């Protein structure tokens, strides 16, 4: 999958982000506009350095496609949440590169 980041107002392509094997189903941006998240049907979430169009880290742990991902407001600014078609929501710690909590739909 490929994610195109556009320049607001002009519609011009700012960066092309490639790296997911499946279709990209969700994306989110850190408030400073320099970091992005993308989630895919390939069951992974990627963190992107937008200025360089580089994948900084890939997180895996869902058993089905990722449906949503979003940065969380916290003191460290290093956490995000994701949900999946597998019925789980995970909270991830970027510094530790792992899920620190998993919630299951019942």
Secondary structure in CASP SS format (residue, H / E / C, confidence):
PFRMAT SS
TARGET T0000
AUTHOR 0000-0000-0000
METHOD secondary structure of the structure
MODEL  1
X C 1.00
X E 1.00
X E 1.00
X E 1.00
X E 1.00
X E 1.00
X C 1.00
X C 1.00
X C 1.00
X C 1.00
X C 1.00
X C 1.00
X E 1.00
X E 1.00
X E 1.00
X E 1.00
X E 1.00
X E 1.00
X C 1.00
X C 1.00
X C 1.00
X C 1.00
X C 1.00
X E 1.00
X E 1.00
X E 1.00
X E 1.00
X E 1.00
X E 1.00
X C 1.00
X C 1.00
X C 1.00
X C 1.00
X C 1.00
X E 1.00
X E 1.00
X E 1.00
X E 1.00
X E 1.00
X E 1.00
X C 1.00
X C 1.00
X C 1.00
X E 1.00
X E 1.00
X E 1.00
X E 1.00
X E 1.00
X E 1.00
X C 1.00
X C 1.00
X C 1.00
X C 1.00
X E 1.00
X E 1.00
X E 1.00
X E 1.00
X E 1.00
X E 1.00
X E 1.00
X C 1.00
X C 1.00
X C 1.00
X C 1.00
X C 1.00
X E 1.00
X E 1.00
X E 1.00
X E 1.00
X E 1.00
X E 1.00
X C 1.00
X C 1.00
X C 1.00
X C 1.00
X C 1.00
X C 1.00
X C 1.00
X E 1.00
X E 1.00
X E 1.00
X E 1.00
X E 1.00
X E 1.00
X C 1.00
X C 1.00
X C 1.00
X E 1.00
X E 1.00
X E 1.00
X E 1.00
X E 1.00
X E 1.00
X C 1.00
X C 1.00
X C 1.00
X C 1.00
X E 1.00
X E 1.00
X E 1.00
X E 1.00
X E 1.00
X E 1.00
X E 1.00
X C 1.00
X C 1.00
END
